[in-house]
Amino acid sequence: MAIRKLVGRNLKRFREAAGLSQEALAFECGLHRTYVSGVERGVRNPTVEVLEKLAEPLGIPAWRLLVPPPPDDRPN
């Protein structure tokens, strides 16, 4: 899987688990909602600094966005 797609899927999974909308997460990060959407869709290439900004409100370390989910959490 391409790294941008992996980051996007992970971001969406953690965001939804935290009960945040894209807009709420973007506000917490100081980013625009369309940027968060682009990251989730795998069309934006966030820097490591942006990954850190995205991870903080989710309560996870930034590296978790780069790790494939366990097999039971993967979409079919």
Buried (B, 14 or more C-beta within 10 A) or exposed (E): EEEBEBBBBBBBBBBEEBEBEBEBBBBBBEBEBEBBBBBBEBEBEBEEEBBBBBBEBBEBEBEBBEEEBEEEEEEE
